[in-house]
């Protein structure tokens, strides 16, 4: 290494170490006051807003927030409620007029796909849907809730109700890290959703299967499932689902050292996430570029992508992701 190169390298390390020191102090400060902020958000009441068919509502939700919506339902009506996650991970719960929680939808990890609730009402009255944020240390994001169907129930609704329960069982098994059990449940739900021609539910279920097979290191199977889901999202012009799936596909390729395919997937994911104006997601994909280039020992490129990701994470106040990017920046600059 020449004297000039050594000087530049040393200077860059000095700057990065200064950044790390400042960021660590900032993160500690945020951690001290952050708990108070979350408690305030959680304890703040939200008046239940009326939700009607054909009138979608878009809301923004931050860490620890719970939103409530009310729906007037007649006995024997079939309800299908969609919650589109537009950069925030939320769970949806359906509550009957007597306060019983009858359904919960919480797909693992995804912040860009749909949650849904399908139900046949046993009694007439005012039902409620509660939306709560799931993740900690992440910025606020938007979601859209909509009643896609509210009508008299029919005999063929039974398959969708069974699929809903089976899919939820798969999610529970995934959270318990019983990935093979989750895959079996997702397979059952997938068969039912395909038979009912439910494209969105099929795509989400395929991605859940891919995520589960990834967790047990069956990477090629995960890649195949992601590709099936991606084809559906492209066919239905679902930019949010496309961006999420491409990013996950890149991770699967990287896990089997197919770096050219991983980088291609990340590039497409970045374009989709930028088009969808999902800044945090774009930052996550830039971070993944850094991980891939670091594995390829292309450290200058890795540093550039980590720095781009860090800039976004700071802009959107993604504390958890900021810490991760700083850690890898420090390791890569050594």
C-alpha positions in Angstrom: 0.0 0.0 0.0 1.5 3.5 -1.0 1.9 6.3 1.6 -1.0 8.2 0.0 -3.3 5.1 0.0 -2.3 4.4 3.6 -3.2 7.9 4.6 -6.6 7.8 2.9 -7.4 4.4 4.5 -6.3 5.6 8.0 -8.4 8.8 7.6 -11.4 6.9 6.5 -11.1 4.5 9.5 -10.8 7.5 11.8 -14.0 9.1 10.4 -15.9 5.8 10.7 -14.8 5.3 14.3 -15.9 8.8 15.1 -19.3 8.1 13.5 -19.6 4.8 15.5 -18.8 6.6 18.8 -21.3 9.3 18.2 -24.0 6.9 17.0 -23.5 4.7 20.0 -24.1 7.6 22.3 -27.1 8.6 20.3 -28.6 5.1 20.4 -28.1 4.9 24.2 -29.9 8.2 24.6 -32.7 7.1 22.4 -33.0 3.8 24.3 -33.4 5.8 27.6 -36.2 8.0 26.3 -37.6 5.5 23.8 -39.5 3.5 26.4 -41.4 6.6 27.5 -42.4 7.3 23.9 -43.7 3.8 23.3 -45.6 3.7 26.6 -47.2 7.0 25.6 -48.2 5.7 22.2 -49.6 2.5 23.6 -51.7 4.2 26.3 -53.2 6.8 24.0 -56.7 5.8 23.2 -58.0 5.8 19.6 -61.7 6.2 19.0 -63.0 3.3 16.8 -63.5 4.5 13.2 -66.4 3.2 11.2 -65.3 0.8 8.4 -67.6 0.3 5.4 -67.4 -1.8 2.3 -66.0 0.1 -0.7 -64.4 2.8 1.6 -60.8 1.9 2.2 -59.0 3.7 5.0 -55.3 4.5 5.1 -53.6 5.1 8.4 -50.1 5.5 9.7 -48.9 3.5 12.7 -45.9 3.9 14.9 -44.3 1.6 17.4 -46.6 0.4 20.1 -49.8 1.9 18.6 -53.2 0.2 18.4 -56.0 1.3 16.1 -59.6 0.2 16.3 -62.2 0.0 13.6 -65.9 -0.8 14.0 -68.1 -2.7 11.5 -71.9 -3.2 11.5 -72.5 -6.8 10.6 -75.7 -8.9 10.3 -75.9 -12.6 11.4 -74.8 -15.0 8.7 -72.9 -12.4 6.7 -69.5 -13.3 5.2 -66.7 -10.8 5.9 -63.4 -10.5 4.1 -61.2 -7.7 5.4 -57.9 -6.9 3.8 -55.0 -5.0 5.6 -52.3 -4.0 3.2 -49.0 -3.3 4.9 -47.3 -0.4 3.2 -44.0 -0.4 5.1 -45.1 -1.4 8.6 -45.6 -4.8 10.2 -49.0 -5.0 11.8 -51.3 -7.7 13.2 -55.1 -7.6 12.8 -57.6 -9.0 15.3 -61.4 -9.5 14.7 -63.5 -9.0 17.9 -67.2 -10.0 18.2 -69.9 -7.7 19.8 -69.4 -9.5 23.1 -65.7 -8.9 23.1 -64.5 -12.3 22.0 -61.3 -12.3 19.9 -62.2 -14.8 17.1 -59.4 -14.3 14.5 -55.9 -12.9 14.4 -53.8 -12.4 11.3 -50.1 -11.9 11.7 -47.9 -13.1 8.8 -44.2 -13.5 9.8 -41.8 -10.7 9.1 -43.5 -9.1 6.1 -44.0 -5.3 6.0 -45.2 -5.1 2.4 -47.8 -7.8 2.0 -51.4 -8.3 2.9 -53.0 -9.6 6.1 -56.6 -10.7 5.9 -59.6 -11.8 8.0 -62.3 -14.0 6.6 -65.3 -14.8 8.9 -69.0 -15.6 8.9 -70.8 -13.7 11.7 -72.8 -15.8 14.2 -74.7 -12.8 15.6 -75.7 -9.3 14.4 -74.0 -6.3 16.0 -71.0 -4.1 16.0 -67.7 -6.0 15.4 -64.3 -4.5 15.8 -61.0 -4.9 14.1 -57.9 -4.0 16.1 -54.6 -3.2 14.2 -51.4 -3.2 16.3 -47.8 -2.7 15.3 -45.6 -5.7 15.9 -41.9 -4.7 15.6 -39.8 -2.6 17.9 -37.1 -0.1 17.0 -38.6 0.6 13.6 -40.0 3.8 12.1 -43.7 4.5 11.6 -45.3 3.2 8.4 -48.7 3.1 6.6 -51.3 0.5 6.1 -54.6 0.4 4.3 -57.7 -1.5 5.7 -60.7 -2.3 3.5 -63.7 -4.5 3.6 -63.4 -6.4 0.2 -66.5 -8.5 0.8 -69.6 -8.2 3.1 -72.5 -10.3 1.8 -74.7 -13.3 2.7 -72.6 -16.3 3.3 -72.5 -19.2 0.7 -71.6 -22.8 0.9 -68.2 -22.4 -0.9 -67.1 -19.9 1.8 -66.3 -22.9 4.0 -63.0 -23.6 2.1 -61.8 -20.0 2.7 -62.7 -20.2 6.4 -60.8 -23.4 6.7 -57.8 -22.0 4.8 -57.8 -18.9 7.1 -57.6 -21.2 10.2 -55.0 -23.5 8.6 -52.8 -20.5 7.5 -53.1 -19.0 11.0 -52.0 -22.4 12.5 -49.0 -22.3 10.2 -48.1 -18.8 11.4 -48.3 -20.0 15.0 -46.0 -22.9 14.3 -43.6 -20.6 12.6 -43.4 -18.3 15.6 -42.7 -21.4 17.7 -39.8 -22.3 15.3 -41.6 -25.5 14.3 -40.8 -24.8 10.6 -41.6 -28.2 9.2 -45.0 -28.2 11.0 -45.6 -24.7 9.6 -44.7 -25.8 6.0 -47.3 -28.6 6.3 -50.0 -26.2 7.3 -49.1 -23.7 4.6 -49.3 -26.5 2.0 -52.8 -27.2 3.2 -53.8 -23.6 3.1 -52.2 -23.1 -0.3 -54.3 -26.0 -1.8 -57.5 -24.4 -0.5 -56.6 -20.9 -1.7 -55.7 -22.1 -5.1 -59.0 -24.0 -5.4 -60.8 -20.7 -4.4 -58.7 -18.7 -6.9 -57.4 -16.3 -4.2 -54.3 -14.9 -5.8 -53.2 -12.6 -3.0 -53.5 -15.3 -0.4 -51.7 -17.7 -2.6 -48.7 -15.4 -3.1 -48.5 -14.6 0.7 -48.7 -18.3 1.5 -46.0 -19.2 -1.0 -43.7 -16.6 0.6 -44.4 -18.0 4.1 -43.5 -21.5 2.8 -40.3 -20.0 1.3 -39.4 -18.3 4.5 -40.0 -21.5 6.5 -37.9 -23.7 4.1 -35.2 -21.0 4.2 -35.1 -21.4 8.0 -34.3 -25.1 7.6 -31.6 -24.4 5.0 -33.6 -25.8 2.1 -32.6 -22.8 0.0 -33.4 -24.1 -3.5 -37.0 -24.9 -2.4 -37.2 -21.4 -0.9 -36.1 -19.9 -4.2 -38.7 -21.9 -6.1 -41.5 -20.7 -3.9 -40.3 -17.1 -4.0 -40.3 -17.3 -7.8 -43.9 -18.5 -7.8 -45.0 -15.7 -5.5 -43.1 -13.2 -7.6 -44.9 -14.3 -10.8 -48.3 -13.6 -9.1 -47.3 -10.2 -7.8 -46.0 -9.2 -11.2 -49.2 -10.5 -12.9 -51.4 -8.5 -10.4 -49.2 -5.4 -10.6 -48.5 -5.6 -6.8 -45.4 -3.4 -6.4 -45.2 -3.8 -2.7 -45.4 -7.6 -2.8 -42.9 -7.6 -5.7 -40.3 -5.6 -3.8 -40.6 -7.7 -0.7 -40.3 -11.0 -2.6 -37.3 -9.9 -4.7 -35.5 -8.8 -1.6 -36.1 -12.2 0.1 -35.2 -14.0 -3.1 -31.8 -12.2 -3.1 -31.2 -13.5 0.4 -31.9 -17.0 -0.6 -29.5 -16.8 -3.6 -26.8 -15.3 -1.4 -27.2 -18.2 1.0 -26.0 -20.7 -1.7 -23.3 -18.3 -2.9 -25.1 -17.4 -6.2 -24.0 -13.8 -5.8 -24.8 -12.7 -9.4 -28.4 -13.8 -9.0 -28.5 -12.3 -5.5 -27.3 -8.9 -6.8 -29.7 -9.0 -9.7 -32.6 -9.7 -7.3 -31.5 -6.9 -5.0 -31.3 -4.4 -7.9 -34.8 -5.3 -8.9 -36.0 -5.1 -5.3 -34.4 -1.7 -4.9 -36.2 -0.4 -8.0 -39.6 -1.7 -6.8 -39.2 -0.3 -3.3 -38.2 3.1 -4.6 -41.2 3.1 -6.9 -43.4 2.2 -4.0 -41.8 5.0 -2.0 -40.8 2.5 0.8 -37.6 4.2 2.1 -36.9 1.8 4.9 -37.2 -1.1 2.6 -34.9 0.6 0.1 -32.4 1.0 2.9 -32.7 -2.7 3.9 -32.0 -3.7 0.3 -28.9 -1.4 0.1 -27.7 -3.0 3.3 -28.1 -6.4 1.7 -25.9 -5.2 -1.2 -23.3 -4.4 1.4 -23.5 -7.9 2.9 -23.1 -9.5 -0.5 -20.1 -7.4 -1.6 -18.5 -8.0 1.8 -18.8 -11.7 1.3 -17.2 -11.2 -2.1 -14.3 -9.3 -0.4 -15.2 -6.2 -2.4 -14.9 -4.0 0.6 -15.0 -0.6 -1.0 -18.3 -1.4 -2.6 -19.6 -2.9 0.6 -18.7 0.3 2.5 -20.5 2.4 -0.1 -23.7 0.4 0.2 -23.6 0.3 4.0 -23.1 4.1 4.1 -26.1 4.6 1.7 -28.2 2.3 3.9 -27.1 4.1 7.1 -28.1 7.5 5.6 -31.6 6.2 5.0 -32.0 4.5 8.4 -31.0 7.7 10.1 -33.5 9.8 8.0 -36.4 7.5 8.8 -35.3 6.9 12.4 -34.9 3.1 12.0 -33.0 2.6 15.2 -32.6 -1.2 15.0 -31.4 -1.1 11.4 -29.1 1.8 12.1 -27.3 -0.2 14.8 -26.9 -3.1 12.4 -25.5 -1.0 9.6 -23.1 0.7 12.0 -21.8 -2.6 13.3 -21.1 -3.9 9.8 -19.5 -0.6 8.7 -17.1 -1.0 11.6 -16.3 -4.6 10.8 -15.8 -3.9 7.1 -13.5 -0.8 7.6 -11.0 -2.7 9.8 
